[in-house]
Amino acid sequence: MKLLILLSVLAASAIASQKRYDGYQLFQVTPKDQSSFEAMVQLYEQSENYDFWIAPRGIDIAMDIMVPPAYVSVFVDLMHAYSMEYRVKMIDVQTVLDMAREERERTPRVATPRYSVDWNTYYDFNDISAFCNEIAAAHPNMVTVSSIGRSYENRAIPMVKISTGGSGKKAIVVDGGIHAREWISPAFVTWLINELVENYAAHPQYVDNIDWYIMPVINPDGYQFTFALTGDRLWRKNRRPNNDGIGGSSCLGTDMNRNFGFHWNEGGSSANGCSDTFHGGAAFSEVETQHVRDAVLAVAGPAEMYLTFHAYGQYWLTPWGYTATLPSDYTQLYNLAVSACNKLTAVYGTRYTIGSSTNVLYVASGGSDDWAKGGAGIPFSYTVEMRDEGLYGFELPARQILPNNLEVWEGIKVMAESLF
């Protein structure tokens, strides 16, 4: 009994010390004309007070914006001034965070006998790193794990290679966790590792014909911070301080998905170090993006496909993110994505929107998918924005992890089969 009381006290202390979002509201906003759309773009690019969960995309296309309580009145006045449609999706963000935490606490965190993780709840970076080592030890003839380098806070960034050997095989590169708060991303990528390895006998063709290079969490410092006792569940960036004056502030973190060196800083990112889309002081200014770059280039010869997993919105996106101009092989990229999403949708009816990043979402230069195709020369490059469409946002309930993973796996199989 004393132990249970102590655990309850510790849990309460952890909740109290994490950043809280009491009174924060999530608005869904739809600009109705060019002037209102441009006003939202300006707010997105220049203000650090508003957190755009979904960025401005176009006239008559909704976006999600988290507004601090001190700015709610001003924000509503802005909506009226520009005659924008809006509604409150979450009247109190902290309530949503609390409800999600309570659901996770009710879910038994009982790992499989062999591994530190399962897929009934979310796990922190330490557990994910342990899982990578455990599955490599359990399957030494198929799995090797290595570190691509260390993060700013000195965490080893794991890469799992899955291969049955042989020469001349094509390869797929996969990563997750570039944005810290998108928990479903590492939850899917670790599941993918497990599915390819533990269920190899059910579908050996996906490993016999392809080598896989998988990085479950490429932003380990930011991801771990979302779990930390004194952290922030909604943190997005990495954790390197900008105290060298870059970005005009002493705020922490760079958006790693605006830091890659292909058409870096050409729109859809911020020069403000406090912004969630801060692009850094230069392309590849961050040690984590440098390590990812070097790891991908090391396998770029056999690599035919790059898949990076995000949340949320349910999009299967092709390059380019820096321009509305389409790649010369866009038809091939698009048609393959359509085939993948058709199989995905057939599982539970979940629908994805398909297209180039700029034309479906918004301009976002410095992204890893653009660099993988344009910089590393990997022909098939996709960003997959998984569940949901905004009902829960970044707090996708743990009960949806397995349904999400099962449906996305059907799309991945189509992607892999295109390389046989």
DOLOKOL-846602 format. One record per residue (C-alpha): x, z, y. Coordinates in steps of 0.2 Angstrom, whole numbers, plus 2048, in hexadecimal, padded with zeros to 3 digits. Example, Ala and Ser with C-alpha at 12.3 -4.5 7.8 and 13.67 -1.06 7.14 Angstrom:
PT     u     w     v
PT   83E   827   7EA
PT   844   824   7FB
END
This chain:
PT     u     w     v
PT   800   800   800
PT   80E   804   80C
PT   816   7F4   808
PT   806   7EA   80C
PT   804   7F4   81D
PT   816   7F0   821
PT   814   7DD   81D
PT   804   7DD   828
PT   80D   7E5   836
PT   81C   7D9   835
PT   80F   7CA   834
PT   807   7D0   844
PT   817   7D2   84D
PT   81C   7C0   848
PT   80C   7BA   84F
PT   80D   7C4   85F
PT   81F   7BD   862
PT   81C   7AB   85F
PT   817   7A1   86F
PT   805   7A2   871
PT   7F8   795   877
PT   7EA   7A0   87D
PT   7DF   797   889
PT   7E8   786   886
PT   7DB   778   884
PT   7DD   768   87B
PT   7D4   75A   885
PT   7CF   749   87E
PT   7D1   73D   88D
PT   7CC   72B   88F
PT   7D1   721   89E
PT   7C4   714   8A4
PT   7CE   709   8AF
PT   7E0   704   8B4
PT   7E2   711   8C1
PT   7DC   720   8B6
PT   7E8   719   8A8
PT   7F7   718   8B4
PT   7F3   72A   8BA
PT   7F4   730   8A8
PT   804   727   8A5
PT   80C   72F   8B4
PT   806   740   8AE
PT   80D   73C   89D
PT   81E   737   8A4
PT   821   743   8B2
PT   818   753   8AF
PT   81E   761   8A3
PT   80E   76B   8A5
PT   804   760   899
PT   807   75E   887
PT   801   74C   881
PT   7FE   74E   86F
PT   7F8   73B   870
PT   800   732   87E
PT   7F7   725   88A
PT   7F4   715   881
PT   7E9   70B   88B
PT   7D8   709   894
PT   7C9   710   88A
PT   7D5   717   87D
PT   7D5   72A   87B
PT   7E4   736   87C
PT   7E6   748   878
PT   7ED   754   885
PT   7F0   767   884
PT   7EE   76F   894
PT   7F4   781   899
PT   7E6   78D   89F
PT   7EE   78D   8B1
PT   7EC   77A   8B2
PT   7DB   778   8AA
PT   7D1   777   8BB
PT   7DE   76B   8C3
PT   7DD   760   8B4
PT   7CA   75F   8B4
PT   7CA   75B   8C6
PT   7D6   74D   8C2
PT   7CA   747   8B5
PT   7BC   746   8C1
PT   7C7   73E   8CF
PT   7CB   72F   8C3
PT   7B9   72F   8BB
PT   7C1   731   8AA
PT   7B8   736   89A
PT   7BD   746   893
PT   7B8   753   887
PT   7C0   764   880
PT   7C5   762   86E
PT   7CD   773   86D
PT   7C6   780   879
PT   7D4   78C   874
PT   7E3   785   86B
PT   7E9   797   866
PT   7D9   799   85C
PT   7DD   789   852
PT   7EF   78F   84F
PT   7E9   7A0   849
PT   7DC   798   83D
PT   7E9   78D   835
PT   7F5   79C   833
PT   7E7   7A6   82B
PT   7E3   798   81F
PT   7F6   797   81A
PT   7F6   7A9   817
PT   7E8   7A8   80C
PT   7F1   79B   801
PT   7FC   7A3   7F4
PT   80E   79E   7F8
PT   812   79D   7E6
PT   820   790   7E3
PT   822   786   7D3
PT   82D   78E   7C6
PT   83B   782   7CA
PT   839   77F   7DD
PT   838   789   7ED
PT   829   77E   7F4
PT   818   778   7EF
PT   80C   76E   7F8
PT   7FE   77A   7FB
PT   805   780   80B
PT   813   77D   817
PT   825   783   815
PT   833   785   821
PT   844   77C   822
PT   84D   789   817
PT   841   787   809
PT   841   774   80B
PT   854   774   80A
PT   854   77F   7FB
PT   848   773   7F3
PT   853   764   7F6
PT   861   76E   7ED
PT   856   774   7DF
PT   84F   763   7DA
PT   861   75B   7DB
PT   867   769   7CF
PT   858   766   7C3
PT   85A   753   7C3
PT   86D   750   7C5
PT   86C   73F   7BD
PT   85F   739   7CA
PT   861   743   7D9
PT   870   747   7E5
PT   86E   751   7F5
PT   87B   751   803
PT   87C   756   815
PT   87C   748   822
PT   883   755   82E
PT   87E   764   838
PT   872   767   845
PT   875   76F   856
PT   871   780   84F
PT   87D   77C   840
PT   870   779   833
PT   875   76C   825
PT   869   75D   826
PT   865   758   813
PT   864   747   80D
PT   85D   744   7FB
PT   862   735   7F2
PT   857   730   7E3
PT   85E   723   7D7
PT   860   71E   7C5
PT   870   715   7C9
PT   874   703   7C7
PT   87B   6F7   7D4
PT   873   6EA   7E0
PT   863   6F5   7E2
PT   859   6F5   7F3
PT   856   705   7FC
PT   849   70E   806
PT   84E   71B   813
PT   841   728   817
PT   841   736   824
PT   836   744   82A
PT   835   752   836
PT   83C   74A   845
PT   82F   752   850
PT   82F   765   84B
PT   81C   769   84D
PT   817   75B   841
PT   817   765   831
PT   80E   759   826
PT   81D   74D   828
PT   829   758   81E
PT   81B   75D   812
PT   819   74B   80E
PT   82B   746   80D
PT   82F   755   801
PT   820   750   7F6
PT   826   73E   7F5
PT   837   745   7EF
PT   82E   74F   7E2
PT   823   741   7DD
PT   831   734   7DA
PT   83B   740   7D0
PT   82F   74C   7C6
PT   823   73E   7C2
PT   830   731   7BF
PT   829   72D   7AE
PT   818   729   7B5
PT   81F   71B   7C0
PT   832   718   7BD
PT   832   707   7C6
PT   832   710   7D7
PT   843   717   7D3
PT   84A   70B   7C6
PT   849   6FD   7D3
PT   84C   706   7E3
PT   858   713   7EA
PT   850   720   7F5
PT   859   729   803
PT   84E   737   80A
PT   850   743   818
PT   842   74F   818
PT   846   758   829
PT   851   74F   835
PT   84D   75C   843
PT   851   76C   83A
PT   853   777   849
PT   843   772   851
PT   839   773   841
PT   840   784   83D
PT   83C   78A   84E
PT   829   786   84B
PT   82A   793   83D
PT   835   7A0   846
PT   82F   7B1   84A
PT   833   7AE   85C
PT   830   79B   85B
PT   822   78F   861
PT   817   787   854
PT   814   778   860
PT   827   774   864
PT   82B   762   862
PT   83D   75F   867
PT   84E   764   861
PT   856   774   867
PT   865   76F   871
PT   865   777   883
PT   865   76A   891
PT   870   777   89B
PT   87D   769   8A0
PT   871   763   8AD
PT   86B   754   8A3
PT   859   752   8A6
PT   859   75C   8B6
PT   856   76D   8AE
PT   85B   77A   8A2
PT   84D   777   896
PT   850   775   883
PT   84F   766   878
PT   84F   753   877
PT   841   749   86F
PT   84C   742   861
PT   840   733   85F
PT   844   72D   871
PT   857   72F   86E
PT   85B   721   863
PT   866   713   86A
PT   85C   704   869
PT   854   700   87A
PT   856   712   87E
PT   84E   718   88E
PT   843   709   891
PT   832   711   893
PT   827   71E   88B
PT   834   72C   88C
PT   839   738   89A
PT   849   73D   8A4
PT   842   74E   8A6
PT   84B   75A   89B
PT   83B   765   89A
PT   830   757   894
PT   82B   756   882
PT   831   743   882
PT   842   747   88A
PT   84D   738   884
PT   85E   742   886
PT   86C   73E   891
PT   871   72E   888
PT   86D   725   878
PT   872   72F   869
PT   876   73E   874
PT   870   74A   867
PT   87A   74F   857
PT   86B   74D   84C
PT   867   73B   851
PT   87A   737   84F
PT   87A   73E   83D
PT   86A   734   839
PT   871   724   841
PT   881   726   836
PT   878   72A   826
PT   86C   71B   828
PT   87B   70F   82D
PT   884   715   81D
PT   876   70E   812
PT   870   700   81E
PT   877   6F2   812
PT   86B   6F5   804
PT   85D   6FD   80E
PT   84E   6F1   810
PT   842   6FE   816
PT   841   70D   822
PT   832   719   822
PT   831   727   82F
PT   822   733   82D
PT   819   73C   83C
PT   808   743   841
PT   7FB   740   846
PT   7EF   732   849
PT   7EF   728   839
PT   7F9   719   83E
PT   805   70E   834
PT   810   707   842
PT   81D   6F9   843
PT   82A   6F6   850
PT   82C   6F4   85E
PT   829   704   868
PT   833   6FE   878
PT   829   6EE   87B
PT   818   6E6   878
PT   821   6D7   871
PT   820   6D6   85E
PT   82F   6D4   852
PT   831   6C2   84C
PT   82C   6C8   83A
PT   81D   6D2   840
PT   811   6C9   835
PT   81A   6CE   826
PT   81C   6E0   82C
PT   809   6E0   830
PT   803   6D9   820
PT   80D   6E5   815
PT   806   6F3   81F
PT   7F4   6ED   81D
PT   7F7   6EC   80A
PT   7FE   6FE   80A
PT   7F0   705   815
PT   7E3   6FD   80A
PT   7E9   707   7FB
PT   7EB   716   805
PT   7D9   715   80C
PT   7D2   712   7FA
PT   7D7   724   7F5
PT   7CC   72E   801
PT   7C6   722   80E
PT   7D3   727   81B
PT   7D5   718   827
PT   7E6   714   830
PT   7E8   709   83F
PT   7F6   6FC   83D
PT   801   6F3   84A
PT   810   6F4   854
PT   814   705   85C
PT   812   6FF   86E
PT   802   6F5   86B
PT   7F9   702   861
PT   800   711   869
PT   80B   711   878
PT   81C   70C   87F
PT   829   718   877
PT   83B   712   878
PT   849   71A   86F
PT   83F   71C   85F
PT   847   71D   84E
PT   83D   70F   846
PT   842   703   854
PT   854   707   851
PT   853   706   83E
PT   84D   6F4   840
PT   856   6EE   850
PT   866   6F9   84E
PT   869   6FC   83C
PT   861   6EB   836
PT   855   6F2   82A
PT   847   6E5   828
PT   838   6EF   825
PT   836   6FE   830
PT   827   709   832
PT   821   719   83B
PT   812   721   831
PT   808   72D   83B
PT   7FE   736   82E
PT   7EE   741   82F
PT   7E4   745   838
PT   7DC   73C   847
PT   7DC   74B   852
PT   7CF   758   84B
PT   7DD   764   847
PT   7EC   75B   84F
PT   7FD   762   84A
PT   7F4   770   840
PT   7EE   766   832
PT   7E7   772   825
PT   7F2   776   816
PT   7E3   771   80B
PT   7E6   75F   811
PT   7F8   75E   80C
PT   7F5   757   7FB
PT   7E7   74B   7FF
PT   7F2   744   80D
PT   801   742   802
PT   7F7   73A   7F4
PT   7F0   72D   7FF
PT   800   729   808
PT   809   728   7F7
PT   7FD   719   7F3
PT   803   710   803
PT   816   714   7FF
PT   814   70C   7EE
PT   80E   6FC   7F6
PT   81D   6FD   801
PT   829   700   7F3
PT   822   6F2   7E8
PT   825   6E6   7F6
PT   838   6E8   7F3
PT   838   6E5   7E0
END
